[in-house]
């Protein structure tokens, strides 16, 4: 009755708005008390969850009521769940100390309940908090705890997310090899599921790492792969972020060309950078994102600044001044937007850019004023990076003004901070490695001891068995020897007669076996001999190599038929020797084309690298052959090669003049890689490049139209 009256007054507006929320919470609590023990806790928790964004104060009250209920009825699982809700709520509202406290309270409860998935979730939540606060080592430790549990549970989806989180932390700490290893593991989870959003995130982060270690061309390749996926998904902000990365990386490439005094090439890349930034800007305009627009304005200013220097490098002063003026407009816009947003670091970046433009234009007094302005702001917010850069920029401007004493003082301060940063980084790196590898060393030592003990036990067991066998079997062996000797005397004469006939049969069989093995793989030949036919077999992953000779028809016309066949025979015999050394199966030759494949008939790891290495050796042999024939004044061929990795079907077709062959789209794609290659080059598909990228240096060619296949990403082998 009391509840009905309250609801009547509440709906009728007779209770002030300020008191309505408290009454609703009271009614909700009363309603929860009338439910079953577990349901009433969840009712409050779920109600709080609905309010987590719009009214966090009410959500906290409801969760506090839920905790009281769980403790009244001794509902351990409900208490753990509510504490976890509380932790997530405080994380959303950046109250990290409270969030950590609630997660820490939930953790032992879930451990007591044996809720291993819940424990892993809490460790993951804690890792996210520490990562957002810049506490990389704490974040890594929690992610590792989570990952270990998830691996034991076999939860591949959560393993993937934890692996990605660890990659992000390693990247933020500058541990690039570890970050890349985790990212490749992460892609190993999400690529087979074709989870495009996750795949694009992985590609983009790899691009960031490659960019940070100044492998700009590789960074561009990864960004483009992320771009293609995100354009297909029409993934708004993520796509804008990728466009920004492409623009900034193009700008970095342009600066590299400037360092080599190649102004024309630098200009091309700076202009491309502006195109990508324009694409990102259009998205931010559509989404009315002031922060994104401020970032683009700042980035445009930086690119225009560098573009001006590139024009100056080629002697076009008028174009340089125009670019610098545009840079000032963009940087002033970024400065104003970031001041309105309260983004102090962003303001520093914009003022820094304005100072650099003034210095490049020779306006050293203005450059000094801008530099002092951003330096003072950096000191005010204690931003180490810009304090250090501020001393460097001040030294550079004072030097340009002829203030040698002040320039020296600023430079010494810069060097002191740089040395301090180096020492801090070294200490942190040591601490990181202690966290990562301290326990691992102990584990390896224990495992080694266990293996040694097991090996000793096995040796003792083997020795005892051998001793018993020798003692118990000695007499039996002696009797057996006598019987065998007697039979030997009887059969010796008959065997001598058979030996000569068997020798003749074995010689003929060897000839036929060798001929069969020259046509078919050993396993297929054995199957044919045993059953009279060979079943076709599907292979999930092989690497197919196609080669041909460029300008074959024209060169062949210069040779007599016998000489042409002899030259082809010489080349293909060399190829046969190379593929044999690398464990690659030759399939056939078709005119001037040579087809072989790695990874069959026996499946094995590393077949992509084996095939690329073999192709490199073939090219080296062919180029040496070109030099030899050219010196002799004889016609020569140059080889093109194409490689692709994927599934095929392999087997024998026909009853007469049978041949071992392979079929599938992988073969067709390898042929397209070959036809789009160039003389003396090896062209890889994206699938093969992914397999060999850590061992083989390649240059991305971008997406190229392949006949019947559409646009395909291709890469030239460089080493």
N, C-alpha and C positions, 0 to 999 in steps of 0.2 A: 504493500500500500504506500509506504513512504517513498519507494522508488518511483511509483506512478505519479505521485503528487509533484515530486521534483522534476520529472520529465515534463509534466504539464506546464509548470511555471517556466521551465527552461525554454520549451518550444514557443510559448506565448510571449517570450521576451520580457518577462516580469523580473528576471534576475539579471543584474548588470553583467555586461560582457566580461568584465574582469574576473568575475567569479564563476563563469560558466565552465572554464577548463578544469578548475579544481573539482566542481561537482561531477563533471563527466568522468574524471579520473576516479572519483569516489564510487560512482555507480559501476564503473568498469571493474574496480577492485571488488565490490560487493558481488557483482555477477560472477567474477572469477572464483570467489569463495564458494559459490553454490555449485560449481562444476566439480568434476572428478579431480583427484589430486594432481595428475599430470596436465590435464587440459587447462586448468585455471592458470597455471604458470605460463603455459604457451600462449594463452589468450593475452596476457599482459605483455609478454615479450614481443609478440607479433604486432600488437598495437603500437608499442614503442618503436618498432622497426619502421612502421609506416610514417612515423613522425620524425624520423632521424634527421631529415634535412630541414623541414619547414619549422619545426618547433623542438629543438634539442633539449630545452629545459623540461618540457613535459615528458619527453622520451626518457630522460634520466629519472624522473619521479616514478614513472611506471616500472622501469627496470629495478629501481630500488624496492618497490613493493613486491615485485616478482622474486627478488632475492630473499626478502623476509619470508615469503610463502614457502620457498624451497627449503629454507632452514627450519621452518615450523614443522613441515611434514617429513623432513629428512630425505628430500628428493635430490640425490647427489647429481644425477645427470642433468636435471633441470638447472641446478645451481651453476654447473660448468657451462651450460649453454647460455645462461643469462650473463655470466661474467664475460663470455666471449662476445656477446652482443654489445655489452658495455664497452669493451675494448675497441670494437669496430666503430661504434658511435663516436668515441673520443678521437679515434684516428681520423675520421672524416672531418672533424672540426679542429684538427691540428693541436689537440691537447695530448701531446705524445707521452708525457710523464704519466698522466692518468691512464692512457691506453695501455702502456707497458705494465702498470700495476694490475689492471684488470686481467690482462692476458696471463700475467705471472700467477695470479690467483686461480685462473681456470686450468692452468697446466697440470698441477699435481692431482686435481680432481679427475681430469681425463686419463691421466696415467693410472690412477687407482681403479678407474672403471675399465681399463684395458682398451680404451678407445684410441687405437694407434693412429687412425686416419685423423681424428680430432687433434691429437698431439702434434702430428705433422702440420696441420693447418695453423695451429697456434705458433709454432716455430716459424712458419712462413710469414705470418702476420707480424711477428716481432722483427723478422729480417727486413720486411718492407719499411717498418718504422725507422729502424737504424739506418737503412739505406737512404731514406728521405732526409735524415738528419746529418748525412755525411759520415756516419760511423761505419765505415766500410768493413773493418775487421769484425765488429759485433754482428753486422748484417751477414757476413760470410759464414760465421760460426752457426748462426741460427738456420740459414738456408741449408748448410751441410747436414745439420740434425734432421731437418725436414726431409731432405733428399734421401738420406740413409733409410728412414722409415718407409718412404714411398717406394723405394727400390725393393725393399723386403715385401711390401704389399703388392708390387707389380702394377701400380696405378700409373699407367703410361701418360695419361693426360696431365696429371699433377706433376709427374716427373719432368715433363717437358716444361711446364711453367716454372718449376723450381730451378731447372737448369738455365732457363733464360734469365731468371732473376740473378743467379750467380754470375752470369756473363755480364749483366749490366753493372754489378758491383765491381767486378774485376776491371771492366772498362773504365769506370770512374776512378779506380785506384791507379790506373796506368799499367795494370798487369795484362798487357795485350795478348801474349801467347795463351795464358789461361782463359782469357775471355773468348778468344777464337775457338779454343778446344771445346768449351761449353757450348758455343753457338753451333758448331758443327754437330755436336751431340744433339742439340735442340732440333736442328733441321732434320736429323735422322729420325726424330719422332714425328714431326709435323708434315714433312714432305710426303711420306707414304699415305697420310690421311688427306692430303691435298687441302690442308687448312690454310687457305690463301692469306687470310689476315695475319696469322702467326708467321707464315713463311715470309711475307713482306716485311714484317717487323724484324725477323732475323737477318734478312738481306740488308735492310737499312742499317742495322747496328754494325754488321760487318763492314759496310761502307764507311761508317763513322770511324771505326778502328783503323781501317786502311788509310783514311784521310789523316788521322792523327799521327800515324807513323810515316806520313808523306809518301805513301804509295798511291798517288792521286789517280793514275790511270786505272788501277785495280778498284779504287773506291768508286770511280765513275761507273765501272761495269756492274758493281753490286747495287749502286743506286738505281741504275737503269732497270735491273731485274725487279727491284722493289716497285719502281714506277709502273712498269708494264702490268704488274698484278693490281696495283692500286687504281690504275686507270680503268682496268676491266671491272673492278668493284665499285668505281666511282666513290672512293673513300675520302670525302671532303678534306678535313684537316690533315689527316695522315698524308694525303697526296700533296697538299700544300707544303708540308714539312719536307717531303722527298724532293719537291721542286726546289725548295730552298737549299737543300744539301747539294743538288746538282749545280745550282748557280754558284754557291760558295766554292765548290770544288773546281769548276771551270775557271773561276777567278784565281784560285791557287795555281792552276796549270799555267794561266797567263803570266803570273808573277815569276814562275820558273823560267819561262821563255824570256822575260825581261832580264833576269839574272844572267842569261846567256847572250844578252844584247840582240835578241831576235824580236824586235819591236812589232813587225808585221804579224808574226804568229801570235804574239801576246794579244794584239788587238782583236784578232779573231775569237780568242777564248774569252776575253772580257765581254765582248758583244754577245756571245752565247750565254754568258753568265746573266746578263741583263734580261735576255729572253726568258730564261727559266724563272728569274725573280718576278717578271711580269706575270707569268702563269700563276705563281703562288699568290701574288697580290690580288689577282682577279678572284681567287677563291676566298681570301680574307675579306674582300669587299662584299662578296655575296653573303658571307656569314656574319658580316658586321662585327669583325673581331679587331678591336683597337690594338691589342697587344701584338697580334700577328702583323697588322699594318705598320706598327712602329718598327718591328724587326725588319720588315722588308725595306722600309725607308732607310734604316741604318745600313743594311746590306747594299742597297743601291748606291748609297753614298760612298761606301768603301770601294765598290767596283768602279764607279765613275772616277774616284781618286786614282786608282791604279791605271784606269784607261787613259787618264790625262798623262801620267808618267810614260805610258807606252807611246802615245803620240809625240811626246817630247823626245823620246829616244830616237824616233825616225825623223826628227827635225820639223814636225808640223806643230809649231807653237800655237797657231790659232786654234786648231782642234784641241790641243792640250788645255788651253784656257777655258774653252767652252765646256769641256768635260769636268774641269775643276769647279766651275760655276754651278753646274748641275749637282755635283757632289755636295756643295755647300747647301743648296736648297734642300736636298734629301736629308742631310745630317741635321739641319736646323729643324726640319719637320719631325724627325725622330726624337730630337731633344725635347721639343715641346710636348709631343705625345707621351713620352716617358715621364716627364715631370708631372703631367696630369694624372698618370697612372700610379705615381709614387714609386716608380722603378728607378732607384738610385744607381744601381749598377748600370742599367741601360743609359741613364743620363751621362755617366762617366764615359761609356763607350762612344756616345755621340760627340761629346766635347773633345775626347781624344782624337776622333776622326777629323773634327774641324781644325784642331791644332796641327794635325799632320798635313792637311790640305794647305794651310797657311805657310807651313815650312816649305812644302814643295814649290809654292808660288814665290818663295823668297820674302814673304812678309813675316820676318823673324820676330818683330816685337809683338804682333798679334799671336803668333805661334806660342811665344813665351806666356802670354796672358792666358790663352786657352789651356796650356799645359799646367800652369800653376793652379788654375781653377779646378781642373779634374783631379789634380794631385791632392789639393786640400779636401775635396769631397771624399777621396779614397781614404785619407787619414781619418776623416770624421767617422766613416763607417768601418774602419779597420779592414779594408780589403787588401790583402797581401799582394795579390797579383798586380793590381794597378798602382800600389805604392812602389813596388819594385820597378814596373814599367815607367812610372812617373819620374823616378830618379834617372833612368836611362834617357827619356825624352828631354828632360831638363838639361842633362849634360850635352845632348846633341844640339839643342837650340842655343845654349850659352856658348858652345864652341863656334857656331855659325855667327854669333854676335861678337866674337872675339873676347868673351869673358873667360879667359883660360883658367884662372884660379877657381872660379865658381864651377866651371865645367869639370875640372878635376875633382872637386869635392863631391859633386853629384855623381860622377862616375864611380868614385870610391864607395859611396853609399850603396850604389846599385850592385857593385861587385860583392860587398859585404852581405847584402840580402840574398844575392844569388848563391853565395857559398853556404849561407845559413839554410836556404831552401834545399840545397843539395844534401847537407847533413841530415836535415829533418826527413827528407825523402829516403835517405839510406837507412835511418833508424826505423821508419815505418815499414820499409821493405823487409828489414830483418824481422820485425815483429810479425809481419804478414806471413813470412815463410815459417816462422815458429808455429803460428796458428795452423798453417796448412800442412806442414810436414813433420811437426814434432811428434804427434801421436802416430803418424804413419811409420816413422822409423821404429818405434817400439813394436808396432804390429808386425812389421816385416821381420824383426828379430825373433819375435815369438813364433811366427809361422816357420821361419828357418829352423828353429830349434825343434819344433814339432816334426818337420820333414826329416831332420836328421835322426830323431828317435824312431820314426816309422821305418826309415831305411835300415837302421841297425836291427830292428825287430825282424824285418823281412830277410836280412842276411842270415841272422841266427836260425830262423825257421828253415831257410833254404839249406843251410849247412847240416841241420839235423836230418832233414829229409834225405839229403844225399848220403849221409853216413849210414842211415838205415837201409837205403837202397843198395849200397855197396856190400854191406854185411849179409843181407838177406838174399841178394841176387848173384853172389859170387859163384856158388855151386851150380846154380841154374845156367849161368853163362858158360861154365866149363862143359856141362853136358850138351848144351846147344851147339857149342863149337865142334864137338866130336860128330854130332849128327850132320851138321852142315858140311864138314869136310868130306864125309862119306858121300853125300849127295853131289858135292862138287865134282868128285872124281867121276861119278856116273854121267853127269851132264856136261862135263867140260868139252868132250869131243863134239857133242851136238851143237854146243854154243859156238864153237869155232866155225862150223859150217854156216851158222846163221849170221855171224858177224859181217861176213862179206856182203850178204844180201841186204842186211839192214843198213850198211854204210851206203849202198847204192840208193836205197829207198829214202834215207835221210837227206842225202844230197839233192835228190829231186824234189822232196818236200820243201827243203829250204829255198830252192829256186822259186817254187810256186808261192811260198809264204812271203818271200821278199817282194815278189811282183805284186801280190795283193796288198802288202803294207805300203807299197809305193803309190797305190791308188786310193786306199782307204785308211782311216785312223785305226790304231791297233784294236781298240775295243769293238769297233764296227766289224773289222775283219774277223775277229774271233767269234762274234755273234753270227756272222754269215756262215762260217765253217761249222758252227755247232748246230744251228737251227735251219740253215738254208735261206734265211732272210734277216733283215735288220729293221727293227722298229724305229720310226721317227721319234725324236726326243725334243721336248721343249726346254729351253735354257732361259732362266729369268734375266741373266745379265752376262753378255759377252761384249767384246769390243771388235768391231769390224773395220778393216783397213782396205781401202781401194787406192790403187795407184794407176796412173797412165802416163804416157809421154806426150808433152805438148808439141804441137806441130808435127805429129807423127806422119800424117799423109804426105806432107811436103818433104820431110826428111827421107822418108822411105822411097820416094820417087828418085832420089839421087843414088840409091843403092841397087845393086843387082839382087835378084830374089834370093840367091844363096847367101849373099853377104848380109841381107836384111835378117834372114832367119838365124844366121850365125850370131849377129849382134843381139837379137832378142834372146837367144839361148844363153849368151854370156851374161846378160843382165839378170835374167830370171834364175839362172843357176846361183848367181851371187845372192839374190833375194832369198832363194831356198835355204842357203847356208845361214843367212842372218836370222830368218824366222825360226829355223831349227834351234839355233843357239838361245833364242828367247822363249822357247816352248810354245810357239805359235803354230796353229794348224793352217797349212796352205789348202785353199779350196780349189782354185782353178785359175787358169789364164784365159782371157778372152781377147784375142788380137793383141793389142799393146797394153791391155789392162791386167793387173795382178790383184787377186782377191785372197785375203787371208783373215783369220779370226783368232782372237785370244779368249781363253775361258772355256774351251771345249776341246775334245770330247769329255775331258774331266774338268768339272767346275773347280775354280780356284780363285783366291783373292789376288788382287793386284794385276789383273789381266790388262786393265786400261794402261797402266804405266809400262807394262811389258811391250804392248803394241806401239805406244808412242816412242819408246826407246828404239824399237826395231825400225820404225819409220825414219827416225833420225839417222840411224846407221845406214839405211838404204840411201837417204839423201846424200850423206857424206860419201858413200861409195860412188853414186852417180855423178856428183860434182867432181870427184877425182877422175872419173872416167871422161867427163867432158874436157877437162884440162888436157888429158893424155891424147884424146882423139883430135882436139883442136890443134895441138902442137904438131901432130902428124898430118894435118890438113885433111882429115877425114870427117864425114858427117857425124853428128852426134845427137842424142836425145837429152832432154831435160825432163825431170819427173815432177808430177804434181801428186799430192797425197791428201786423202780425206779420211777422217776417222769419226766414228760414232759408237756410242755404247747404249745397249738396250737388249730386249729379249729377241730370240730367234727360235725357229724350228730347224733341226738338222737331221739328215738321214739320207738313205739311198733310194733312188727311184729307178724303176725298170727292171727287166730280167736279163737283158743283153746290153753289153757295153755300159754297165751300170757305173754311176759316179756318185760320190758323196757331195752333197750340196747343202746350202742354208737358204731359208726363206723368211720373209717378214719385213715389216716397215723399217726395222733397223738397218737392213741391207740397203733399202732405197735411200734412207737418209744419209748413210755413209757415202753412197754414190753422189748425192747432191753436195756433200762436203768436198768431195774430190773435184767435181765439175766447177765448183766455185773457188777452188784453190788457185795458186799461181805457180809458175815454174820455179822449182827450187824451194817451195814452201810446203808446210804441213798444216792443214786446216782442220780444226777440231770443232765438234759440236759442243753446246753448253753441257750436255750430259757427260761427255768425256772430260771436258775441262774441270768439272766439279771433282772428278775422281783423281786428277793429277795435279791440281793447282798448287799443292804444297811442295811438289817435287819439280815441276816443270814451269818455267817462266813463259807466259803467254801474253800477247797483246790483244785486247778485245777489238773486234771489227764492227761491233754493233749488230743490229738486226739487218739481215740481207735477204732479198727475195730469192727463194729457191724454187725452181720449177716444180709445180705440183705440190709444194709443201708450204707455201706462204712465206712469211717473214721468220727467219731462223737466226738466233744468236750464234755468231761464229768467232773463233779465236785462232790467231796464228801462233805456232810454236816459235819461241825466240831463242831457246838454248838447247 
